[in-house]
Amino acid sequence: MDPGQMLTVEQVARRLATTEETIRRWLRSGRLRGVRLGATRAGWRVSEVDLAAFLHERANMPAEGKAAA
């Protein structure tokens, strides 16, 4: 894992076995940190570091919090 690497929404969705729309929703809400590139068509990028922090936070979340997340 290259901490400086930036992942596309598609790559993040594949890694987390979820849909691209779910990843975009998390990005828009601020739940997952990412960078919005200029135009809408350019989309979002998520750093490896931010993805790792998101996963770490979810892994340490109490069981009742995971259901709501």
N, C-alpha and C positions, 0 to 999 in steps of 0.2 A: 504494500500500500504506500503510495507516494502522497505524503500529507499535503503537497502543493497541488495535486491533481484536482481538476474541476470536472464534475460529472454532470451529464445532462439529466433531465427529468426522466427520460427513458431508462437510462442506466441505473438511477436510484430506484425506480419502480421495479426493475428486474431484480436488483439486489434484495429488496424488501418483499418481493413477491406480492406486490399490490399494483393498483392501476396508476397510470400517469396522472389521471385527474385527482386521485387521492393525494399524490405528492404535490401537485399544484395547489390544492386546497390547503395543505399543511404549510406550504411556502407563503401563500397569501395571508394566512392567519398568523404567521410568525412562529408557529409551533416548530417548524424546521427552518433553520437559517439558510439563506441562499442569496444569490446576486441576480438581479433582473438585468438582463442585457438590453441596451437601447430600445430597439423596436420590439413589438409584441411577437413578431415572427422569430426573433432571436431566442426568446424564451429565457429560462432560468438556468443557473449553474449552481451546484452545491459542492463545496469543498469536501475532500475526504475527512478533514478535521471536524467540520460541522456535522457530517453524517455520523462519524464515530461518537461525537458528543450527544447527538440525538439518540442513538442506540443505547449508549451508556445510561442516559437519563431514564429511558423507558425500561431498561433492565432493572434499575434500582427503584422503580415506582411500586408502591404498595399494590397488592392484588386488586383492591376495589377501585383504585385509580386507573388501572389498565383498561378496565371494561369501558370506562367513560372516554378514554383517550382514543 
